[in-house]
Amino acid sequence: MDKMKSELKICESCIMRFKPVVNAIEVILKETDKDPVLVAIDGKCASGKTTLGYYLQQIFDCNLFHMDDFFLQAHQRTKERLEEPGGNVDYERFKAEVLMPLLEKKPVKYRTFNCSLLMIDKEYDISPRRLNIIEGSYSQHPYFENPYDLRVFMDIDTKAQTDNIRKRNGEDGLEIFLNKWIPMENRYFDYFKVRENSQIVIEWKELR
């Protein structure tokens, strides 16, 4: 789980882009006695959510959880569930297996999702830490009843998003994102006003 963390190299422009989030977390940690502290990084795909998550883990030596590990398993992907705004994620499992133990300062039995098999395939024991980062689309789902001390939204313009996905997933992968995953994410963002309800919005275009 820490492979990307050890290999992470952040460009200067990204460091500047992420600075508002770093500063906000530092204020929470220094000026409050909150424990645990929970930070959600939601936003559009290919906007830098995972990179920001690993960057924060590198700086603060905190726990990092990925919403990609909580996509629906094959048997859960009913027509009704997939038509639900934000229904593409197993928010029930995430709340029960991650959020509740964190709030109770208990170890997390973290079970990861295998995208190829569409099922859970591994489990890790994660010890409680004061700072916990949850990154990924759907991390601010209202089912969680807003347990967060900081809510971040990562935005990106359509052209940059398309370019990033093409580089990362190839043309075939891009078509799947354009026709399936992006519309589902956008429906969730719009329905629950995720961007509007975030305390910090990081724009990809700031790098331009």
RAVEN-V103618 format. One line per field, one symbol per residue. psi: psi as a letter, one per 30 degrees, with the letter a starting at -180 (. if undefined). Layout:
psi: ???
This chain:
psi: fgeeeffkjkleeeeeefeeeeeeeeeeeeflgkjlkkkkjlalkgfgeeeeeeeeeeefhlkkkkffgglkleffileeeffkkgffkifeeeeefdeeeefghllkjjklkjfefhlkflkkkklklekkkjklkgfgkfffhigkfkkkkjlkleeeeeeeeeeefleeeeeeeefdeeeeeeeeeeegheeegkfkkjkefff.
